[in-house]
């Protein structure tokens, strides 16, 4: 509580503590945040679309390419979103863990609901039960990585995929945190500070 990021450059707008990512094209250091950027400023901290004059974030590359090269507007034919960690099935927002056996895809392509015949769970994400390829979400209390799926979990195992509410005795999945932290850590929906 009360901690701030002292390493990242802060927005120059009076009273703003957000990260400075925007400046005029050609500069390397950010001066303002997204909210306070001046007209004509672009994001100088993050990688930009390779199309001349475009300042958008690149998410698209050829399959297997590392990192994005072009934005959605300037992507080339055959390019796909390589930065998304979500299922590639249209309209699905689930995490992707499923791929074809033998393919070099560390993240996988689809979620369990949209897997195709012959697909398996990414090896590091498989249930430890022999022959099971489901995503493991369960382990012993206090552990942070899942070992077994819901079908094969052992007695006493709990859901561990995701941070837990820090309030004593709660144990629900955390969905809230302070404004400066991006990952859910502090409280579940029922325990968020605004409701106390």
Secondary structure, DSSP 8 states (H G I E B T S, - for coil): ------SS-B--STT--SB--EESTT--S--B-TTT--TT-EE-SS-B-SSTT--SB--EESTT-SS--B-TTT--TT-EE-S--B--STT--SB--EEETT---SS-SB-GGG--TTEEE-GGGB-SSTT--SB--EE-TT--S--B-TTT--TT-EE-SS-B--STT---B--B--TT--S--SB-TTT-GGG-
